[in-house]
């Protein structure tokens, strides 16, 4: 089976959602920013893009909690 890039993105998004649900998210701002910086380097994704993605992801998850 060949997956499209869009489908791979959907699967990755679901995996990240499950990860956040099962792992405790450190809400300490400095610690979280440091983790984003380290992750952006290891993923070779600009920090600004990763931050924007994670902000949207977390906002959606919080909205779902109150839906």
Biopython code that builds the backbone (N, CA, C, O; Angstrom):
import numpy as np
from Bio.PDB.StructureBuilder import StructureBuilder

atoms = [
    (1, "UNK", "N", (0.838, -1.177, 0.000)),
    (1, "UNK", "CA", (0.000, 0.000, 0.000)),
    (1, "UNK", "C", (0.886, 1.244, 0.000)),
    (1, "UNK", "O", (1.846, 1.337, 0.765)),
    (2, "UNK", "N", (0.557, 2.177, -0.850)),
    (2, "UNK", "CA", (1.290, 3.435, -0.940)),
    (2, "UNK", "C", (0.431, 4.529, -0.305)),
    (2, "UNK", "O", (-0.730, 4.716, -0.671)),
    (3, "UNK", "N", (1.012, 5.237, 0.637)),
    (3, "UNK", "CA", (0.293, 6.309, 1.316)),
    (3, "UNK", "C", (0.651, 7.653, 0.692)),
    (3, "UNK", "O", (1.810, 7.908, 0.364)),
    (4, "UNK", "N", (-0.346, 8.499, 0.534)),
    (4, "UNK", "CA", (-0.082, 9.837, 0.024)),
    (4, "UNK", "C", (0.565, 10.674, 1.126)),
    (4, "UNK", "O", (0.503, 10.328, 2.305)),
    (5, "UNK", "N", (1.177, 11.760, 0.727)),
    (5, "UNK", "CA", (1.792, 12.651, 1.700)),
    (5, "UNK", "C", (0.729, 13.202, 2.658)),
    (5, "UNK", "O", (0.986, 13.365, 3.851)),
    (6, "UNK", "N", (-0.454, 13.483, 2.130)),
    (6, "UNK", "CA", (-1.550, 13.983, 2.963)),
    (6, "UNK", "C", (-1.946, 12.949, 4.012)),
    (6, "UNK", "O", (-2.136, 13.286, 5.180)),
    (7, "UNK", "N", (-2.070, 11.701, 3.598)),
    (7, "UNK", "CA", (-2.462, 10.639, 4.530)),
    (7, "UNK", "C", (-1.381, 10.421, 5.582)),
    (7, "UNK", "O", (-1.691, 10.202, 6.753)),
    (8, "UNK", "N", (-0.128, 10.479, 5.179)),
    (8, "UNK", "CA", (0.965, 10.348, 6.145)),
    (8, "UNK", "C", (0.884, 11.461, 7.184)),
    (8, "UNK", "O", (1.128, 11.228, 8.368)),
    (9, "UNK", "N", (0.540, 12.668, 6.742)),
    (9, "UNK", "CA", (0.391, 13.794, 7.655)),
    (9, "UNK", "C", (-0.754, 13.568, 8.630)),
    (9, "UNK", "O", (-0.639, 13.889, 9.813)),
    (10, "UNK", "N", (-1.865, 13.012, 8.135)),
    (10, "UNK", "CA", (-3.002, 12.710, 9.004)),
    (10, "UNK", "C", (-2.614, 11.692, 10.068)),
    (10, "UNK", "O", (-2.977, 11.833, 11.236)),
    (11, "UNK", "N", (-1.885, 10.681, 9.661)),
    (11, "UNK", "CA", (-1.459, 9.641, 10.602)),
    (11, "UNK", "C", (-0.490, 10.226, 11.633)),
    (11, "UNK", "O", (-0.601, 9.942, 12.825)),
    (12, "UNK", "N", (0.448, 11.032, 11.175)),
    (12, "UNK", "CA", (1.404, 11.655, 12.092)),
    (12, "UNK", "C", (0.690, 12.551, 13.088)),
    (12, "UNK", "O", (1.052, 12.590, 14.264)),
    (13, "UNK", "N", (-0.323, 13.269, 12.624)),
    (13, "UNK", "CA", (-1.097, 14.142, 13.502)),
    (13, "UNK", "C", (-1.813, 13.329, 14.572)),
    (13, "UNK", "O", (-1.839, 13.725, 15.737)),
    (14, "UNK", "N", (-2.393, 12.200, 14.189)),
    (14, "UNK", "CA", (-3.073, 11.330, 15.157)),
    (14, "UNK", "C", (-2.082, 10.740, 16.160)),
    (14, "UNK", "O", (-2.386, 10.631, 17.348)),
    (15, "UNK", "N", (-0.909, 10.363, 15.683)),
    (15, "UNK", "CA", (0.117, 9.834, 16.586)),
    (15, "UNK", "C", (0.521, 10.880, 17.614)),
    (15, "UNK", "O", (0.671, 10.572, 18.796)),
    (16, "UNK", "N", (0.695, 12.109, 17.164)),
    (16, "UNK", "CA", (1.081, 13.183, 18.081)),
    (16, "UNK", "C", (-0.015, 13.441, 19.105)),
    (16, "UNK", "O", (0.271, 13.666, 20.281)),
    (17, "UNK", "N", (-1.262, 13.410, 18.666)),
    (17, "UNK", "CA", (-2.379, 13.590, 19.588)),
    (17, "UNK", "C", (-2.357, 12.521, 20.671)),
    (17, "UNK", "O", (-2.507, 12.831, 21.852)),
    (18, "UNK", "N", (-2.175, 11.278, 20.281)),
    (18, "UNK", "CA", (-2.121, 10.178, 21.252)),
    (18, "UNK", "C", (-0.936, 10.342, 22.197)),
    (18, "UNK", "O", (-1.054, 10.092, 23.396)),
    (19, "UNK", "N", (0.205, 10.762, 21.656)),
    (19, "UNK", "CA", (1.385, 10.979, 22.496)),
    (19, "UNK", "C", (1.090, 12.029, 23.558)),
    (19, "UNK", "O", (1.385, 11.822, 24.735)),
    (20, "UNK", "N", (0.507, 13.161, 23.148)),
    (20, "UNK", "CA", (0.200, 14.226, 24.103)),
    (20, "UNK", "C", (-0.817, 13.778, 25.138)),
    (20, "UNK", "O", (-0.745, 14.197, 26.293)),
    (21, "UNK", "N", (-1.753, 12.942, 24.747)),
    (21, "UNK", "CA", (-2.756, 12.462, 25.693)),
    (21, "UNK", "C", (-2.135, 11.559, 26.759)),
    (21, "UNK", "O", (-2.551, 11.578, 27.917)),
    (22, "UNK", "N", (-1.147, 10.775, 26.362)),
    (22, "UNK", "CA", (-0.577, 9.777, 27.269)),
    (22, "UNK", "C", (0.609, 10.290, 28.072)),
    (22, "UNK", "O", (0.898, 9.770, 29.150)),
    (23, "UNK", "N", (1.290, 11.292, 27.562)),
    (23, "UNK", "CA", (2.463, 11.830, 28.240)),
    (23, "UNK", "C", (2.101, 13.139, 28.920)),
    (23, "UNK", "O", (1.246, 13.889, 28.447)),
    (24, "UNK", "N", (2.740, 13.390, 29.991)),
    (24, "UNK", "CA", (2.533, 14.675, 30.656)),
    (24, "UNK", "C", (3.280, 15.748, 29.873)),
    (24, "UNK", "O", (4.452, 15.590, 29.530)),
    (25, "UNK", "N", (2.588, 16.822, 29.603)),
    (25, "UNK", "CA", (3.212, 17.942, 28.912)),
    (25, "UNK", "C", (3.728, 18.907, 29.968)),
    (25, "UNK", "O", (2.972, 19.364, 30.825)),
    (26, "UNK", "N", (5.005, 19.212, 29.904)),
    (26, "UNK", "CA", (5.619, 20.149, 30.840)),
    (26, "UNK", "C", (5.194, 21.553, 30.448)),
    (26, "UNK", "O", (5.520, 22.020, 29.357)),
    (27, "UNK", "N", (4.471, 22.228, 31.330)),
    (27, "UNK", "CA", (3.958, 23.550, 31.009)),
    (27, "UNK", "C", (4.883, 24.679, 31.447)),
    (27, "UNK", "O", (4.548, 25.854, 31.294)),
    (28, "UNK", "N", (6.036, 24.331, 31.985)),
    (28, "UNK", "CA", (7.037, 25.339, 32.303)),
    (28, "UNK", "C", (7.517, 25.939, 30.990)),
    (28, "UNK", "O", (8.051, 25.227, 30.139)),
    (29, "UNK", "N", (7.334, 27.220, 30.825)),
    (29, "UNK", "CA", (7.600, 27.884, 29.553)),
    (29, "UNK", "C", (9.042, 27.700, 29.079)),
    (29, "UNK", "O", (9.271, 27.361, 27.918)),
    (30, "UNK", "N", (9.999, 27.917, 29.951)),
    (30, "UNK", "CA", (11.408, 27.799, 29.551)),
    (30, "UNK", "C", (11.753, 26.371, 29.150)),
    (30, "UNK", "O", (12.431, 26.146, 28.148)),
    (31, "UNK", "N", (11.284, 25.412, 29.935)),
    (31, "UNK", "CA", (11.550, 23.999, 29.636)),
    (31, "UNK", "C", (10.906, 23.596, 28.312)),
    (31, "UNK", "O", (11.527, 22.909, 27.500)),
    (32, "UNK", "N", (9.671, 24.017, 28.095)),
    (32, "UNK", "CA", (8.954, 23.676, 26.867)),
    (32, "UNK", "C", (9.640, 24.301, 25.650)),
    (32, "UNK", "O", (9.785, 23.651, 24.615)),
    (33, "UNK", "N", (10.056, 25.549, 25.775)),
    (33, "UNK", "CA", (10.758, 26.226, 24.673)),
    (33, "UNK", "C", (12.088, 25.529, 24.364)),
    (33, "UNK", "O", (12.469, 25.403, 23.200)),
    (34, "UNK", "N", (12.779, 25.084, 25.389)),
    (34, "UNK", "CA", (14.043, 24.375, 25.194)),
    (34, "UNK", "C", (13.797, 23.064, 24.447)),
    (34, "UNK", "O", (14.548, 22.705, 23.539)),
    (35, "UNK", "N", (12.735, 22.352, 24.839)),
    (35, "UNK", "CA", (12.402, 21.096, 24.166)),
    (35, "UNK", "C", (12.037, 21.335, 22.705)),
    (35, "UNK", "O", (12.420, 20.555, 21.834)),
    (36, "UNK", "N", (11.298, 22.414, 22.433)),
    (36, "UNK", "CA", (10.952, 22.742, 21.056)),
    (36, "UNK", "C", (12.215, 23.048, 20.259)),
    (36, "UNK", "O", (12.352, 22.604, 19.119)),
    (37, "UNK", "N", (13.128, 23.794, 20.844)),
    (37, "UNK", "CA", (14.391, 24.108, 20.165)),
    (37, "UNK", "C", (15.188, 22.857, 19.846)),
    (37, "UNK", "O", (15.703, 22.707, 18.738)),
    (38, "UNK", "N", (15.290, 21.963, 20.810)),
    (38, "UNK", "CA", (16.025, 20.714, 20.583)),
    (38, "UNK", "C", (15.335, 19.845, 19.533)),
    (38, "UNK", "O", (15.990, 19.256, 18.674)),
    (39, "UNK", "N", (14.020, 19.773, 19.612)),
    (39, "UNK", "CA", (13.263, 18.976, 18.657)),
    (39, "UNK", "C", (13.363, 19.547, 17.252)),
    (39, "UNK", "O", (13.466, 18.792, 16.284)),
    (40, "UNK", "N", (13.334, 20.858, 17.127)),
    (40, "UNK", "CA", (13.435, 21.470, 15.799)),
    (40, "UNK", "C", (14.776, 21.138, 15.155)),
    (40, "UNK", "O", (14.851, 20.925, 13.945)),
    (41, "UNK", "N", (15.815, 21.095, 15.948)),
    (41, "UNK", "CA", (17.135, 20.729, 15.414)),
    (41, "UNK", "C", (17.170, 19.271, 14.979)),
    (41, "UNK", "O", (17.684, 18.950, 13.907)),
    (42, "UNK", "N", (16.623, 18.387, 15.811)),
    (42, "UNK", "CA", (16.680, 16.960, 15.474)),
    (42, "UNK", "C", (15.775, 16.620, 14.296)),
    (42, "UNK", "O", (16.061, 15.685, 13.548)),
    (43, "UNK", "N", (14.687, 17.369, 14.120)),
    (43, "UNK", "CA", (13.775, 17.115, 12.998)),
    (43, "UNK", "C", (14.152, 17.906, 11.755)),
    (43, "UNK", "O", (13.604, 17.669, 10.678)),
    (44, "UNK", "N", (15.082, 18.840, 11.894)),
    (44, "UNK", "CA", (15.474, 19.741, 10.811)),
    (44, "UNK", "C", (14.265, 20.524, 10.301)),
    (44, "UNK", "O", (14.043, 20.660, 9.098)),
    (45, "UNK", "N", (13.495, 21.033, 11.262)),
    (45, "UNK", "CA", (12.324, 21.872, 10.983)),
    (45, "UNK", "C", (12.571, 23.200, 11.687)),
    (45, "UNK", "O", (12.938, 23.210, 12.862)),
    (46, "UNK", "N", (12.378, 24.325, 10.993)),
    (46, "UNK", "CA", (12.592, 25.616, 11.654)),
    (46, "UNK", "C", (11.768, 25.738, 12.937)),
    (46, "UNK", "O", (10.612, 25.318, 12.997)),
    (47, "UNK", "N", (12.387, 26.317, 13.946)),
    (47, "UNK", "CA", (11.749, 26.443, 15.253)),
    (47, "UNK", "C", (10.416, 27.182, 15.158)),
    (47, "UNK", "O", (9.458, 26.817, 15.838)),
    (48, "UNK", "N", (10.347, 28.212, 14.326)),
    (48, "UNK", "CA", (9.116, 28.989, 14.186)),
    (48, "UNK", "C", (7.988, 28.134, 13.620)),
    (48, "UNK", "O", (6.844, 28.242, 14.060)),
    (49, "UNK", "N", (8.308, 27.286, 12.646)),
    (49, "UNK", "CA", (7.291, 26.411, 12.054)),
    (49, "UNK", "C", (6.825, 25.366, 13.061)),
    (49, "UNK", "O", (5.627, 25.106, 13.178)),
    (50, "UNK", "N", (7.755, 24.772, 13.779)),
    (50, "UNK", "CA", (7.406, 23.763, 14.778)),
    (50, "UNK", "C", (6.565, 24.390, 15.890)),
    (50, "UNK", "O", (5.586, 23.796, 16.343)),
    (51, "UNK", "N", (6.943, 25.576, 16.323)),
    (51, "UNK", "CA", (6.186, 26.277, 17.354)),
    (51, "UNK", "C", (4.761, 26.556, 16.882)),
    (51, "UNK", "O", (3.807, 26.331, 17.626)),
    (52, "UNK", "N", (4.614, 27.038, 15.663)),
    (52, "UNK", "CA", (3.273, 27.330, 15.122)),
    (52, "UNK", "C", (2.437, 26.060, 15.041)),
    (52, "UNK", "O", (1.256, 26.068, 15.386)),
    (53, "UNK", "N", (3.050, 24.963, 14.583)),
    (53, "UNK", "CA", (2.331, 23.695, 14.483)),
    (53, "UNK", "C", (1.885, 23.212, 15.856)),
    (53, "UNK", "O", (0.726, 22.841, 16.043)),
    (54, "UNK", "N", (2.796, 23.217, 16.807)),
    (54, "UNK", "CA", (2.466, 22.726, 18.143)),
    (54, "UNK", "C", (1.441, 23.617, 18.831)),
    (54, "UNK", "O", (0.575, 23.118, 19.549)),
    (55, "UNK", "N", (1.525, 24.925, 18.623)),
    (55, "UNK", "CA", (0.544, 25.821, 19.219)),
    (55, "UNK", "C", (-0.854, 25.502, 18.700)),
    (55, "UNK", "O", (-1.806, 25.418, 19.477)),
    (56, "UNK", "N", (-0.973, 25.326, 17.398)),
    (56, "UNK", "CA", (-2.274, 24.980, 16.816)),
    (56, "UNK", "C", (-2.757, 23.631, 17.333)),
    (56, "UNK", "O", (-3.930, 23.477, 17.673)),
    (57, "UNK", "N", (-1.852, 22.654, 17.393)),
    (57, "UNK", "CA", (-2.198, 21.309, 17.841)),
    (57, "UNK", "C", (-2.706, 21.337, 19.282)),
    (57, "UNK", "O", (-3.740, 20.744, 19.589)),
    (58, "UNK", "N", (-1.998, 22.011, 20.147)),
    (58, "UNK", "CA", (-2.368, 22.059, 21.558)),
    (58, "UNK", "C", (-3.665, 22.832, 21.750)),
    (58, "UNK", "O", (-4.501, 22.444, 22.567)),
    (59, "UNK", "N", (-3.844, 23.930, 21.001)),
    (59, "UNK", "CA", (-5.095, 24.697, 21.095)),
    (59, "UNK", "C", (-6.281, 23.834, 20.676)),
    (59, "UNK", "O", (-7.335, 23.880, 21.310)),
    (60, "UNK", "N", (-6.118, 23.052, 19.621)),
    (60, "UNK", "CA", (-7.195, 22.155, 19.173)),
    (60, "UNK", "C", (-7.512, 21.089, 20.203)),
    (60, "UNK", "O", (-8.677, 20.755, 20.417)),
    (61, "UNK", "N", (-6.477, 20.549, 20.846)),
    (61, "UNK", "CA", (-6.698, 19.530, 21.858)),
    (61, "UNK", "C", (-7.421, 20.094, 23.063)),
    (61, "UNK", "O", (-8.293, 19.434, 23.628)),
    (62, "UNK", "N", (-7.070, 21.312, 23.466)),
    (62, "UNK", "CA", (-7.749, 21.950, 24.591)),
    (62, "UNK", "C", (-9.203, 22.234, 24.226)),
    (62, "UNK", "O", (-10.099, 22.011, 25.040)),
    (63, "UNK", "N", (-9.440, 22.718, 23.026)),
    (63, "UNK", "CA", (-10.811, 22.977, 22.569)),
    (63, "UNK", "C", (-11.634, 21.692, 22.589)),
    (63, "UNK", "O", (-12.799, 21.698, 22.988)),
    (64, "UNK", "N", (-11.024, 20.594, 22.158)),
    (64, "UNK", "CA", (-11.728, 19.305, 22.180)),
    (64, "UNK", "C", (-12.080, 18.877, 23.603)),
    (64, "UNK", "O", (-13.107, 18.236, 23.822)),
    (65, "UNK", "N", (-11.237, 19.228, 24.565)),
    (65, "UNK", "CA", (-11.507, 18.864, 25.947)),
    (65, "UNK", "C", (-12.769, 19.546, 26.469)),
    (65, "UNK", "O", (-13.464, 19.002, 27.327)),
    (66, "UNK", "N", (-13.063, 20.735, 25.949)),
    (66, "UNK", "CA", (-14.208, 21.499, 26.434)),
    (66, "UNK", "C", (-15.418, 21.382, 25.522)),
    (66, "UNK", "O", (-16.451, 22.004, 25.770)),
    (67, "UNK", "N", (-15.293, 20.591, 24.476)),
    (67, "UNK", "CA", (-16.412, 20.459, 23.526)),
    (67, "UNK", "C", (-17.499, 19.567, 24.085)),
    (67, "UNK", "O", (-18.514, 19.342, 23.425)),
]
sb = StructureBuilder()
sb.init_structure("model")
sb.init_model(0)
sb.init_chain("A")
sb.init_seg("    ")
for serial, (resi, resn, name, xyz) in enumerate(atoms, 1):
    if name == "N":
        sb.init_residue(resn, " ", resi, " ")
    sb.init_atom(name, np.array(xyz, "f"), 0.0, 1.0, " ", f" {name:<3s}", serial, name[0])
structure = sb.get_structure()
